[in-house]
Amino acid sequence: MVLDRDQLRWNGWGWKHESFELSDVRRQALVRALAARFGVSLTPPAAAVPVEAVVLPPSRLGDAARSALEVALGKEQVLLDRAERAYHAAGKSLADLLRIRSGNLERAPDAVVYPASAAEVARVLAAAREHDLAVVPFGGGTSVVGGVEPILPTVASPPPSRPESTDRAWRPSSAIAVIRSGTFRSLSSTRPWAGGSRRARRVSNPTGTAASTRSS
């Protein structure tokens, strides 16, 4: 199963088609109960801003740096559009989600890059070094400690929605799979593992699954 990132909520947890929202009656009852419990007046939050209306700073990626990244990966793997930059602008902590849902992202990666192999990751890092770019790894985007937040000008590198890479190494004795960058796939449960377990216990990806990069 390849993860389809388009089916995920960009500004929250979970799948777009799944909802855990309370009914209006229950929501109002919860607000009243919390207000009474803590002795404060609670105001329902404003509706989340759609990604099309998010306010982003302009990309600071220079022409020379962008050209170097495009030479390293190809133009189709270097993206500066609003949706990609917004998706990679923050993690999923409460502070992140409140900021994302407000639609005011004062910090965002200046570009998102999608290397699909260890060699392409190396080329991205070489271009970043040459043009003084900061590179921030970005995996599933579930960081709650600010680990993916761009502070300096940045470029983001491959989210885990890439197709499965072909050069995958199984280590049945230790139940470890070594997978190249850009891979996100659940491991088959039909392969027997050491000790009789049919589930992979660990996945090792030495090059990382995604990253973001900024220019400083």
Buried (B, 14 or more C-beta within 10 A) or exposed (E): EEBEBEEBBBBEEEEEEEEEEEEEEEEEEEBEEEEEEEEEEEEEEEEBBEBEEBEBEEBBBBEEBBBBBBEBBEEEBBBBEBBBBBBBBBBBBEEBBEBBBBBEBEBBBBBBBBBBBBEBBBBBBEBBEEBEBBBBBBBBBEBEEEEBBBEBBBBBBBBBBBEEBEEEEBEEEEBBBEBBBBBBBEBEEEEEBEEEEEEBEEBEBEBBBBBBBBBE
